[in-house]
Amino acid sequence: MIDRQQLQEAREALGRMLATRRKARGMIQSEVARAVFTTRSTVGMVERGRQIVDRVFWQQCESVLSAGGELVAAYDAYRQLERQFRAEQESAARKARWGALANTDVPGPVLTTALPDKADLRQPPADADRRDDAPSRLLAELRRHLLAPAASKQTVEPTTLSEVRQRVAHVHSLYQRGNYAETVRALPDTLEQAHLLTRTCTDTQRLRAAAILAAANLAAAKLAVKLGDPSLAWVAADRAACIAADQTEDAALVAATAFSVGTALLAMPNRVDDAEEVVLSALGRVRRDPVSTRPRVLSTRGALTLLAGLIAARQAQPAAAGQHLDDAYALARLLGSDRNDLWTGFGPTNVMIHRISIAARTDRPQLAIHLGERLDTSSLPAALVSRRAQVHLDLAAAYATSPDNDPAAVLHLLEAERIAPQKVHTHGRTRRMIGDLLARERRAITPGLRALAERAEVTA
């Protein structure tokens, strides 16, 4: 029988093999990361035996480090050991549950635990060739810009810190206003300018330039999640987190990048526990920070607390979700007003919006409706157009739990579309709701539904 300790030792041995080969070539982790299209933190995690990634990663390392087949062979051997371990664990579990009836040792599916790697992301999602809707087209364009950017037609001229900071803020504003098409188009040049700043700035300006680059990557991560590619989002968020932690002294920014990593993980299948670990660890750090009561830090701490509430709701822990919401409200009261520090949109109104979202997602539609129909979003900062639309999407979801309330659900969908059309047309959960409503459509009482579905390119 193979035990977990043996598996961990094999993973660590594989990581040491990679580190040895890398050092023999005189390369540092970031150089290997760039050569194999991943992040420095991924290479570091692999070398420490914390992550394995996939065969493509090891084939690329093999080529870059001229390992003569050693790395891929060792990776294959590890995967075989892992499969054997899982088969033995599943067989033991079946026997414990069913005793003599478990007379077969057919292994179940093999599940990998590695986080996504950028090498995987160069391939589109498996169903991409069957989809030709608005979110798929925007996502394809975003992936092309981030993973295979075209060579610049002309040399990028250096720009000032202030100018690039304004460009990054503009990209975040486009995103928050629900203008995802313009965000996709604005991101590549903004990221390029931010990268250039980090190479040309010196001394204290370098810290500011790094913060701007981290913020630009945050925008990319948010957009990738919104368009339905959490793996791509994780790469951008991880990149932002590494820059913020290693190259800035900004506690609020570090917390904001942790929020982005947690959001990406929460959107992945079977990653809710990883998301919880990231978010709660970040909350623990920011609470201990001596500047934890400053508005920017309070805002990011509040955003993390709200995300912790969403995670608890996903884990079917309503009491924990409620406690996180109460904690977030206390922070919002301490903050004093609805703000948008570091594009968090945190404040008392946003806490109420999350109460509605969590109620709608935890089978409490009447509570969501009760809260939502009384909510006033006029105090939200003007840029938070998408956040205002979210209230109507959550109310639509609450009403749609009963076919008798389909007219109200459609009215809220139409209002959300009026406020932020691209959000409605690209939001995965909303598109599925529109499809469900179409499947039971009664045209006499939902006259606007079919036209909405056509605009969103949704079929029953």
TIMISE-568394 format. One line per 3 residues: for each residue x, y, z of C-alpha. Coordinates in nm, 2 decimals, decimal comma. Layout:
<recs>
X Y Z; ...;
</recs>
This chain:
<recs>
0,00 0,00 0,00; 0,12 0,35 -0,09; 0,06 0,61 0,18;
0,03 0,99 0,16; 0,38 1,04 0,29; 0,53 0,83 0,01;
0,33 1,04 -0,24; 0,45 1,36 -0,09; 0,81 1,24 -0,09;
0,78 1,15 -0,46; 0,64 1,50 -0,53; 0,92 1,66 -0,35;
1,18 1,45 -0,53; 1,03 1,55 -0,86; 1,05 1,92 -0,75;
1,41 1,88 -0,64; 1,49 1,73 -0,98; 1,35 2,03 -1,16;
1,54 2,27 -0,93; 1,87 2,08 -0,98; 1,82 2,09 -1,36;
1,74 2,46 -1,35; 2,04 2,55 -1,14; 2,26 2,34 -1,36;
2,15 2,56 -1,65; 2,22 2,88 -1,45; 1,86 2,99 -1,46;
1,64 3,15 -1,20; 1,28 3,06 -1,14; 1,14 3,36 -1,32;
1,35 3,28 -1,63; 1,21 2,93 -1,64; 0,86 3,06 -1,59;
0,88 3,30 -1,88; 1,02 3,02 -2,10; 0,74 2,78 -2,03;
0,46 3,04 -2,02; 0,38 3,02 -1,65; 0,43 3,22 -1,33;
0,73 3,23 -1,10; 0,52 3,12 -0,81; 0,41 2,80 -1,00;
0,77 2,71 -1,07; 0,85 2,77 -0,70; 0,55 2,56 -0,58;
0,66 2,27 -0,81; 1,02 2,28 -0,69; 0,89 2,27 -0,32;
0,67 1,97 -0,40; 0,35 2,17 -0,34; 0,23 2,15 -0,70;
0,27 1,92 -1,00; 0,10 2,09 -1,30; 0,05 1,89 -1,62;
0,26 1,69 -1,87; 0,28 1,99 -2,11; 0,46 2,19 -1,84;
0,72 1,91 -1,79; 0,77 1,87 -2,16; 0,85 2,24 -2,19;
1,08 2,23 -1,89; 1,25 1,93 -2,06; 1,31 2,13 -2,37;
1,42 2,45 -2,20; 1,66 2,27 -1,95; 1,78 2,00 -2,20;
1,71 1,73 -1,95; 1,74 1,43 -2,19; 1,40 1,28 -2,11;
1,46 1,26 -1,74; 1,20 1,51 -1,62; 0,91 1,38 -1,83;
1,00 1,02 -1,73; 1,00 1,12 -1,36; 0,67 1,30 -1,41;
0,51 1,00 -1,57; 0,64 0,78 -1,29; 0,48 1,01 -1,03;
0,15 1,01 -1,20; 0,15 0,63 -1,21; 0,22 0,63 -0,84;
-0,06 0,88 -0,78; -0,30 0,67 -0,98; -0,21 0,36 -0,78;
-0,25 0,55 -0,46; -0,60 0,67 -0,55; -0,70 0,33 -0,67;
-0,59 0,17 -0,34; -0,77 0,45 -0,14; -1,09 0,40 -0,33;
-1,07 0,02 -0,30; -1,02 0,05 0,08; -1,31 0,29 0,11;
-1,54 0,06 -0,08; -1,44 -0,24 0,13; -1,49 -0,04 0,45;
-1,84 0,06 0,33; -1,96 -0,26 0,17; -1,74 -0,53 0,31;
-1,74 -0,85 0,11; -1,96 -0,70 -0,16; -1,67 -0,48 -0,26;
-1,50 -0,76 -0,45; -1,37 -0,55 -0,74; -1,08 -0,30 -0,75;
-1,19 -0,09 -1,04; -1,05 0,25 -0,98; -1,26 0,56 -1,00;
-1,17 0,87 -1,20; -0,82 1,02 -1,13; -0,85 1,38 -1,00;
-0,55 1,61 -1,03; -0,49 1,88 -0,76; -0,26 2,11 -0,94;
-0,37 2,47 -1,00; -0,40 2,57 -1,37; -0,09 2,65 -1,56;
-0,06 2,91 -1,84; 0,06 2,64 -2,08; -0,29 2,48 -2,06;
-0,46 2,81 -2,12; -0,33 2,85 -2,47; -0,60 2,60 -2,57;
-0,96 2,73 -2,56; -1,22 2,56 -2,35; -1,33 2,22 -2,47;
-1,67 2,35 -2,60; -1,53 2,67 -2,76; -1,58 2,53 -3,11;
-1,95 2,48 -3,05; -2,01 2,83 -2,92; -2,04 3,15 -3,10;
-2,20 3,39 -2,86; -2,10 3,73 -2,71; -1,91 3,60 -2,41;
-1,72 3,34 -2,61; -1,61 3,59 -2,87; -1,50 3,84 -2,60;
-1,32 3,56 -2,41; -1,14 3,45 -2,72; -1,02 3,80 -2,78;
-0,90 3,84 -2,42; -0,71 3,51 -2,43; -0,54 3,61 -2,76;
-0,43 3,94 -2,61; -0,31 3,80 -2,28; -0,15 3,47 -2,39;
-0,04 3,54 -2,75; -0,01 3,92 -2,79; 0,08 4,04 -3,14;
0,41 4,21 -3,18; 0,38 4,59 -3,15; 0,38 4,77 -3,48;
0,59 5,04 -3,33; 0,81 5,09 -3,03; 0,61 5,18 -2,72;
0,70 5,52 -2,60; 0,77 5,56 -2,23; 0,48 5,72 -2,04;
0,46 5,89 -1,70; 0,35 5,71 -1,39; 0,05 5,94 -1,37;
-0,06 5,87 -1,73; -0,04 5,49 -1,69; -0,21 5,50 -1,35;
-0,50 5,69 -1,52; -0,51 5,43 -1,80; -0,53 5,14 -1,54;
-0,80 5,33 -1,35; -0,99 5,38 -1,68; -0,97 5,00 -1,76;
-1,12 4,92 -1,41; -1,39 5,18 -1,47; -1,48 5,03 -1,80;
-1,51 4,69 -1,63; -1,72 4,82 -1,34; -1,95 4,99 -1,59;
-2,01 4,66 -1,76; -1,84 4,76 -2,08; -1,64 4,44 -2,13;
-1,58 4,48 -2,50; -1,39 4,81 -2,44; -1,21 4,66 -2,14;
-1,08 4,37 -2,36; -0,96 4,62 -2,62; -0,80 4,86 -2,36;
-0,62 4,60 -2,16; -0,32 4,49 -2,38; -0,18 4,84 -2,43;
-0,24 4,92 -2,07; -0,05 4,61 -1,95; 0,23 4,68 -2,20;
0,27 5,04 -2,07; 0,26 4,92 -1,71; 0,53 4,66 -1,79;
0,74 4,93 -1,95; 0,72 5,15 -1,64; 0,86 4,87 -1,42;
1,16 4,85 -1,65; 1,23 5,22 -1,68; 1,15 5,36 -1,33;
1,41 5,38 -1,06; 1,42 5,41 -0,68; 1,09 5,50 -0,51;
0,91 5,53 -0,85; 0,97 5,16 -0,90; 0,74 5,07 -0,61;
0,47 5,28 -0,76; 0,52 5,13 -1,11; 0,49 4,78 -0,96;
0,17 4,87 -0,79; 0,03 5,00 -1,12; 0,13 4,67 -1,30;
-0,03 4,47 -1,02; -0,35 4,67 -1,06; -0,35 4,62 -1,43;
-0,33 4,24 -1,38; -0,62 4,27 -1,13; -0,83 4,41 -1,41;
-0,74 4,12 -1,64; -0,83 3,87 -1,37; -1,17 4,02 -1,30;
-1,26 4,03 -1,67; -1,15 3,67 -1,72; -1,37 3,55 -1,43;
-1,66 3,75 -1,57; -1,62 3,60 -1,91; -1,61 3,25 -1,78;
-1,24 3,15 -1,77; -1,14 3,12 -1,41; -0,81 2,95 -1,50;
-0,70 3,24 -1,70; -0,82 3,47 -1,42; -0,60 3,27 -1,17;
-0,29 3,33 -1,38; -0,35 3,70 -1,39; -0,45 3,72 -1,02;
-0,14 3,51 -0,92; 0,08 3,74 -1,12; -0,08 4,05 -0,95;
-0,03 3,89 -0,61; 0,34 3,81 -0,67; 0,41 4,16 -0,79;
0,22 4,32 -0,50; 0,38 4,11 -0,23; 0,74 4,11 -0,37;
0,77 4,46 -0,52; 0,53 4,69 -0,33; 0,48 4,80 0,03;
0,10 4,84 -0,01; -0,10 4,63 0,24; -0,43 4,72 0,07;
-0,31 4,62 -0,27; -0,18 4,29 -0,14; -0,52 4,22 0,02;
-0,69 4,32 -0,31; -0,48 4,06 -0,50; -0,57 3,79 -0,25;
-0,94 3,88 -0,31; -0,88 3,83 -0,68; -0,70 3,49 -0,63;
-0,99 3,38 -0,41; -1,25 3,48 -0,66; -1,08 3,29 -0,94;
-1,05 2,98 -0,72; -1,41 3,00 -0,61; -1,51 3,00 -0,98;
-1,32 2,68 -1,05; -1,47 2,33 -1,00; -1,38 2,18 -0,66;
-1,17 2,47 -0,55; -1,39 2,62 -0,28; -1,17 2,50 0,00;
-0,86 2,65 -0,16; -1,05 2,98 -0,20; -1,15 2,97 0,16;
-0,78 2,91 0,27; -0,66 3,20 0,06; -0,93 3,45 0,17;
-0,91 3,36 0,55; -0,53 3,38 0,54; -0,54 3,72 0,38;
-0,80 3,84 0,63; -0,57 3,72 0,92; -0,28 3,92 0,77;
-0,47 4,24 0,71; -0,62 4,24 1,06; -0,27 4,24 1,21;
-0,15 4,52 0,98; -0,09 4,84 1,18; -0,27 5,05 0,91;
-0,57 4,82 0,91; -0,82 5,11 0,99; -0,72 5,32 0,69;
-1,00 5,35 0,43; -0,81 5,16 0,15; -0,73 4,88 0,39;
-1,07 4,87 0,54; -1,22 4,85 0,19; -1,01 4,55 0,09;
-1,07 4,39 0,42; -1,44 4,44 0,38; -1,43 4,29 0,03;
-1,24 3,99 0,15; -1,50 3,95 0,43; -1,79 3,96 0,18;
-1,60 3,70 -0,04; -1,57 3,48 0,27; -1,95 3,50 0,31;
-2,00 3,39 -0,05; -1,76 3,10 0,01; -1,95 2,99 0,32;
-2,27 3,01 0,13; -2,12 2,78 -0,14; -2,02 2,54 0,14;
-2,38 2,53 0,27; -2,28 2,71 0,59; -2,55 2,97 0,63;
-2,45 3,06 0,99; -2,09 3,13 0,89; -2,21 3,33 0,58;
-2,43 3,54 0,81; -2,15 3,61 1,05; -1,92 3,72 0,77;
-2,20 3,95 0,64; -2,24 4,10 0,99; -1,86 4,15 1,02;
-1,86 4,32 0,68; -2,14 4,55 0,78; -1,94 4,65 1,09;
-1,64 4,74 0,87; -1,87 4,93 0,64; -2,01 5,14 0,93;
-1,65 5,20 1,04; -1,57 5,31 0,68; -1,87 5,54 0,69;
-1,99 5,56 0,33; -2,00 5,37 0,00; -1,66 5,40 -0,15;
-1,46 5,25 -0,44; -1,11 5,22 -0,30; -0,90 4,99 -0,52;
-1,21 4,93 -0,72; -1,37 4,72 -0,44; -1,70 4,91 -0,43;
-1,71 4,84 -0,06; -1,95 5,01 0,17; -2,29 4,97 0,35;
-2,49 4,94 0,02; -2,25 4,67 -0,12; -2,29 4,47 0,20;
-2,67 4,47 0,15; -2,62 4,37 -0,22; -2,42 4,07 -0,10;
-2,70 3,98 0,15; -2,94 3,97 -0,14; -2,70 3,76 -0,35;
-2,64 3,51 -0,07; -3,01 3,48 0,00; -3,08 3,42 -0,37;
-2,81 3,16 -0,39; -2,90 2,97 -0,07; -3,26 2,89 -0,15;
-3,41 3,19 0,03; -3,58 3,37 -0,25; -3,84 3,55 -0,04;
-3,57 3,70 0,18; -3,38 3,81 -0,13; -3,70 3,97 -0,27;
-3,78 4,14 0,06; -3,43 4,29 0,09; -3,40 4,38 -0,28;
-3,72 4,55 -0,34; -3,64 4,80 -0,05; -3,27 4,86 -0,15;
-3,17 5,21 -0,26; -2,85 5,20 -0,47; -2,83 5,58 -0,53;
-2,55 5,62 -0,28; -2,32 5,39 -0,47; -2,03 5,56 -0,66;
-2,13 5,64 -1,02; -1,88 5,39 -1,17; -2,05 5,09 -1,01;
-2,30 5,04 -1,29; -2,25 4,66 -1,29; -2,31 4,64 -0,92;
-2,65 4,81 -0,96; -2,74 4,57 -1,24; -2,64 4,28 -1,01;
-2,92 4,36 -0,77; -3,18 4,31 -1,05; -3,01 3,98 -1,16;
-3,03 3,85 -0,81; -3,39 3,95 -0,78; -3,46 3,79 -1,12;
-3,31 3,47 -0,99; -3,52 3,48 -0,68; -3,84 3,54 -0,87;
-3,75 3,27 -1,12; -3,76 3,00 -0,85; -4,14 3,00 -0,91;
-4,29 2,98 -1,26; -4,58 3,20 -1,13; -4,33 3,48 -1,08;
-4,17 3,46 -1,43; -4,31 3,80 -1,53; -4,14 3,97 -1,24;
-3,82 3,78 -1,32; -3,82 3,90 -1,68; -3,89 4,26 -1,57;
-3,58 4,25 -1,35; -3,37 4,10 -1,63; -3,49 4,37 -1,87;
-3,40 4,64 -1,61; -3,06 4,48 -1,56; -3,01 4,48 -1,94;
-3,10 4,85 -1,95; -2,84 4,93 -1,69; -2,56 4,71 -1,81;
-2,64 4,52 -2,13; -2,31 4,34 -2,17; -2,33 4,21 -1,81;
-2,66 4,04 -1,88; -2,55 3,91 -2,22; -2,22 3,76 -2,09;
-2,31 3,64 -1,73; -2,31 3,27 -1,73; -2,57 3,22 -1,45;
-2,80 3,48 -1,61; -2,78 3,32 -1,95; -2,88 2,99 -1,80;
-3,17 3,15 -1,63; -3,29 3,31 -1,95; -3,27 2,96 -2,11;
-3,47 2,81 -1,83; -3,73 3,08 -1,86; -3,75 3,02 -2,24;
-3,80 2,65 -2,19; -4,12 2,72 -1,99; -4,21 3,04 -2,18;
-4,57 3,18 -2,17; -4,56 3,46 -2,43; -4,88 3,63 -2,30;
-4,73 3,71 -1,96; -4,35 3,74 -2,05; -4,37 3,94 -2,38;
-4,01 4,07 -2,35; -3,84 3,74 -2,29; -3,79 3,62 -2,64;
-3,64 3,94 -2,76; -3,41 3,95 -2,46; -3,29 3,60 -2,54;
-3,22 3,69 -2,90; -3,01 3,99 -2,79; -2,82 3,77 -2,55;
-2,79 3,49 -2,81; -2,95 3,24 -2,58; -3,17 2,95 -2,70;
-3,40 2,73 -2,50;
</recs>
